[in-house]
Amino acid sequence: MSRALVSVTDKTGIVEFCQGLVELGFEIISTGGTLKVLKDQGLPVMAIDEVTGFPEILDGRVKTLHPMVHGGLLYKRDNAEHVKTVEKMGIKSIDLVCVNLYQFAKALHEHQPLDTMIENIDIGGPSMIRSAAKNFKDVLIVTDPGDYGRVLDALKEGRDDFEFRKNLAYKAFRTTGAYDALISRYFQDLCNEEFPDIINFSFQKSEHLRYGENSQQAANKYVDSYVEKSLLDYEQLHGKEISFNNVNDLYGAVCVVREFGDEIVTAAIKHSTPCGVAVGQSGYESYMKAYNADPQSIFGGIVATNYKIDAQTATKMNEIFLEIVAAPDFDEDALEILKKKKNLRILKLKNYKAREAKYDIKYLEGKVLIQELNTKMIEDLKVVSEAVPTEEQIADMVFGMKVVKYVKSNAICIVKNGVTLAIGGGQTSRVWALENAIHNNPDKDFKGAVLASDAFFPFNDCVEVAHKAGIAAIIQPGGSIKDQDSIDLCNTYNMPMVFSGYRHFRH
């Protein structure tokens, strides 16, 4: 008679699965709570201590860690010496293991205390999984309740062949790997290790994407199992499937929105770069200002807000083609209006203020760059010119730095009264970024505007171009060996210049 060892934390479907195994002639061995559930349902089941001859001890910490269990899992059925050994020792084979693990992730996201977290570290479960998966040729290892039906079908139809078993083993090792990675990250935080020699990440697929950056590239979205709340947690209320570029652009848009806290703000993004950002006294005012900042580039872009979208704002949004509208909430009539666009992706943001994630990761064909997220904005507003900025100019300086931080370097942002007038980015020369911003907006009046730069001026040419355009004040990080040249030219033109202290390259 074949034997199955069943010990699960998640009891979903386990009674039906075991009933199916019994009907196929399996003898069921079980432990603890699983044993009780099966017995209560009238299933024939043997307690683990009947196999090991040793009671469960230490509050269940030790119950399956025994040669009678692991010997029955690990011996090779086609190895004469192995067979001879287990027969001599009275070890019977275990032919199927069904295990899922203690809920460490649940305890983690409930912020349980250390003692509770420790007790949610499973020992026997991963040990049985690894033993069974190592010997997958002879032992079926089942770790996912979603597989119960197909395992029973395979056994009934004789399809539990090498490939089938290998697939289950792969899933098993994937399970224990992710589990251990989560525990490792927990202890990494306990030990205050920001960049240890080894970082273990566990990513779980959450969404199939239409395609990657280009239609010939397949793509999926994964979530970091360790992060409870992500900036990109959303519910899709309407529209076609999300693509790789959509998610990437959405991230940039929501990052900009987050910078403004409780100020009412709208951010429009195109190709992962802001094209129109504005604060306002109302959502409608904020959106209209952002739209008018660059009505050409916003076409086919993404709009994110930190306010509930009303019918008036939705009506204006529907006048143009947008890929995504993302907001914390929508009025019912606003949703009805937006849904008139069949393909418009409407996303309800769940955690648009979240700051739990701490890593920025770039995977470069086998090499991985990991850095802290750029969470700092301004170290200190240091006036370095003879002219002192007004309160209004300082407000626009801070606004400009919040936006330029998310523009591809080299980056320039020209703002006035809480609205972007022009944005220039992705240039190999800083002055080109400024010249492009001005050249691409010939209808804009830059008189009295503020210029924000993501990095220092290597020369004073940006000051010269800004002055000729009518720009009245400048904020930049400072730090160039030729800072004084730019300061001197600002003094010549009576322009306030402020150093922010932090560079914001975005590559």
Protein Blocks (a to p, Z undefined) as FASTA:
>chain_A
ZZdddddfblghklmmmmmmmmnopacddehjlmmmmmmnopacddfklmnopaceehhl
amklcfklmmmmmpcfklmklmmmmmmnopacdfbdcdddddfklmmmnopafklmmmmp
cfklmmmmmmmmmmmmmpccdfbfklmmmmmmmmmnopacfklmmmmmmmmmmmmmmmmm
mmmmmmmmmnopabgfbdcdddddfbdcfbdfbfklccdddddfklmbafklccdfbdcd
ddfklmmmmmmmmmmmmmnomaccddddeehiafbdcddfbfklmmmmmmmmommlmgop
acddfbdcdfklmmmmmmpccfbdcdfbdcfklmmmmmmpmklccdddfblmbckbfcdc
ddeehiacdddddfbfbfbacdfbfbdcdfklmmmmmmmmmmmmmgccddddddeehiaf
bdcehiabfklmmmmmmmmmmmbcfehiacddfbdcfbfklmmmmmmnopabdcdebjia
klmmmmmmmmmnopacddehiacddZZ
